Each structure stands twice: as structure tokens, then as C-alpha cells.
Amino acid sequence: MPRTERHGSSPDGRVRVVDVEIPNDVRYIEKVVELVRRECQVMAYGHRQLMLNVPVALTEALSNAILRGNGDDPAKHVHVHAEVGAERLVLEVGDEGTGFDLDASLIDPTTPENLGREDGRGLFLMRKLMDRVERLEAAHGSVVRMTLHRE
């Protein structure tokens, strides 16, 4: 299970929060995705958002953090913070890596020259499924923040 876990709602009950730190291990991805998806379900997010947008984008962000940001190093951790509000979901996935240039890393995997590439699909999917994707500097690594407006 995650090293630290907190979820609940804000004092006014309008925002549900998930805050977890997990070991740098892909086996935790499904558990974290389900925690966030469940909170979105409580807040009555749409079927497509529950079944596609949130799980796919969060899975991609987590796998990028674990495998690329943290270099698959078992000594590192990934931090996930989700705020599920009545109007929008804000997801932050933080790793302990050196960071990357979001725009320079973005390729279109649907173009003929990129069809055979194995990289670049995660960021492409995150951008297609979320309303906003940005990278932030953090004290000990970097954070990808994704925002999704409720249907």
C-alpha cells in the first residue's frame, strides 16, 4: 500500500482530496487510479471522464513519473495530489527526477514518421484527454499538473 495516504473532503464538502505517496513501482498505478476515479464518481463526473479521461491520463502520468522521471529507481517515490471539485479536477503527479521540457517532449504519434516510435504517446494522450497539462518545478523533482473541467 502507499506510504502515506489521505483522502476526504474540504471543510465545506465541495472538494474531495486524494493525497498519496507511493513507492516507485508500476504495481501501484492501478490502486491510485481507482482512488481518484472513485472520488470523481462521488462528485458525479460524467461516464466518459470516469472511464476514459481520468484513468488513461493518470495512468500515463504515473507511468512517466515512475519509469522516466524517477528512472525506475526503487529508492524513489511518486506523490499524487488530486482535488476533485464540483467544476474541475486538478491532478498533480510529482517525481524525484530532474524534469523535462513539456513542449519539446511532445510529439504527434499519429504522423507517419512517428508511427513506429514507442515514446511520446503518454503526453499526447494526456493533452488530448485533459483540458490543460503543464509541468511545474518542485523542491525535489518535477510535477505534472493536469486539469479537467467537469462535463
C-alpha positions as CSV (number, residue, x, y, z in Angstrom):
1,M,0.0,0.0,0.0
2,P,1.0,3.6,-0.3
3,R,3.5,5.0,2.2
4,T,1.2,7.9,3.1
5,E,-2.4,8.3,2.1
6,R,-5.0,10.9,2.9
7,H,-8.4,11.4,1.3
8,G,-11.5,13.1,2.3
9,S,-13.2,16.4,1.6
10,S,-12.7,20.0,2.3
11,P,-14.4,21.6,5.3
12,D,-17.2,22.8,3.1
13,G,-17.5,19.4,1.3
14,R,-17.2,20.9,-2.1
15,V,-13.7,19.5,-2.9
16,R,-12.7,15.9,-2.4
17,V,-8.9,15.4,-1.9
18,V,-6.6,12.4,-2.5
19,D,-3.0,12.8,-1.4
20,V,-0.8,9.7,-1.7
21,E,2.9,9.0,-1.8
22,I,3.7,5.6,-3.4
23,P,6.9,3.6,-4.0
24,N,8.4,4.0,-7.4
25,D,6.7,0.8,-8.6
26,V,4.2,0.4,-11.5
27,R,2.2,-2.1,-9.5
28,Y,0.7,0.8,-7.5
29,I,-0.7,2.6,-10.6
30,E,-4.0,0.8,-10.7
31,K,-4.7,1.4,-7.0
32,V,-4.0,5.2,-7.3
33,V,-6.1,5.5,-10.4
34,E,-9.0,3.7,-8.7
35,L,-8.8,6.0,-5.6
36,V,-9.0,9.1,-7.8
37,R,-11.7,7.7,-10.1
38,R,-13.8,6.8,-7.1
39,E,-13.6,10.4,-5.8
40,C,-14.7,11.6,-9.2
41,Q,-17.6,9.2,-9.2
42,V,-18.7,10.5,-5.8
43,M,-18.7,14.0,-7.3
44,A,-20.8,12.8,-10.2
45,Y,-18.3,13.2,-13.0
46,G,-19.5,12.0,-16.4
47,H,-19.2,8.4,-17.6
48,R,-16.6,9.2,-20.3
49,Q,-14.5,11.1,-17.8
50,L,-14.7,8.2,-15.3
51,M,-14.0,5.5,-17.8
52,L,-11.5,7.2,-20.2
53,N,-10.2,10.7,-19.4
54,V,-9.2,10.2,-15.8
55,P,-7.9,6.6,-15.8
56,V,-5.9,6.9,-19.0
57,A,-4.4,10.3,-18.4
58,L,-3.5,9.5,-14.8
59,T,-2.0,6.1,-15.7
60,E,0.2,7.8,-18.3
61,A,1.3,10.5,-15.9
62,L,2.1,7.9,-13.2
63,S,4.0,5.6,-15.6
64,N,6.0,8.5,-16.9
65,A,6.9,9.6,-13.4
66,I,7.9,6.1,-12.3
67,L,9.8,5.0,-15.5
68,R,11.1,8.2,-16.9
69,G,11.2,10.8,-14.1
70,N,12.4,8.5,-11.4
71,G,14.3,6.3,-13.9
72,D,12.6,3.1,-12.5
73,D,14.7,3.6,-9.3
74,P,13.1,1.6,-6.4
75,A,14.6,4.0,-3.9
76,K,12.4,6.9,-5.2
77,H,8.8,7.8,-4.7
78,V,5.9,9.4,-6.6
79,H,3.5,11.9,-5.0
80,V,-0.1,12.3,-6.3
81,H,-2.4,15.1,-5.2
82,A,-5.9,15.3,-6.6
83,E,-8.5,17.9,-5.9
84,V,-11.9,16.8,-7.2
85,G,-14.3,19.7,-7.2
86,A,-17.8,20.3,-8.5
87,E,-16.4,22.2,-11.5
88,R,-13.0,20.6,-12.2
89,L,-10.4,18.0,-11.3
90,V,-6.8,19.0,-10.7
91,L,-4.3,16.2,-10.7
92,E,-0.6,16.6,-9.7
93,V,1.9,13.8,-10.2
94,G,5.3,14.5,-8.7
95,D,8.5,12.6,-9.2
96,E,12.1,13.0,-7.9
97,G,13.6,13.3,-11.4
98,T,15.5,16.2,-13.0
99,G,12.5,17.4,-15.0
100,F,11.9,17.8,-18.7
101,D,10.6,20.3,-21.3
102,L,7.0,19.5,-21.8
103,D,6.7,21.1,-25.2
104,A,9.9,19.6,-26.5
105,S,8.9,16.2,-25.3
106,L,5.5,16.3,-27.1
107,I,5.3,14.5,-30.4
108,D,2.3,13.5,-32.5
109,P,2.4,9.7,-32.6
110,T,-0.2,9.7,-35.4
111,T,2.1,11.2,-38.1
112,P,3.7,8.7,-40.5
113,E,7.2,9.4,-39.2
114,N,6.3,8.7,-35.6
115,L,4.0,5.6,-36.0
116,G,6.8,3.3,-35.2
117,R,8.1,5.2,-32.1
118,E,7.5,3.7,-28.7
119,D,7.8,7.0,-26.8
120,G,5.7,10.2,-26.8
121,R,2.2,8.6,-26.6
122,G,1.7,9.3,-22.9
123,L,2.0,13.1,-23.1
124,F,0.0,13.1,-26.4
125,L,-2.9,11.2,-24.7
126,M,-2.7,13.4,-21.5
127,R,-3.1,16.5,-23.7
128,K,-6.0,15.0,-25.7
129,L,-7.9,13.8,-22.6
130,M,-7.4,16.7,-20.2
131,D,-8.2,20.3,-20.7
132,R,-4.8,21.5,-19.5
133,V,-1.4,19.8,-18.9
134,E,1.6,21.7,-17.5
135,R,4.9,20.9,-15.8
136,L,5.9,22.7,-12.6
137,E,9.2,22.8,-10.8
138,A,9.2,21.2,-7.4
139,A,11.6,21.3,-4.5
140,H,12.8,17.7,-5.2
141,G,11.9,17.0,-8.7
142,S,9.1,18.0,-11.1
143,V,5.3,17.9,-11.1
144,V,2.9,17.4,-14.0
145,R,-0.4,19.1,-13.3
146,M,-3.5,18.2,-15.3
147,T,-6.8,19.9,-15.2
148,L,-10.1,18.5,-16.4
149,H,-13.3,20.5,-16.4
150,R,-16.4,18.6,-15.4
151,E,-18.8,17.7,-18.2
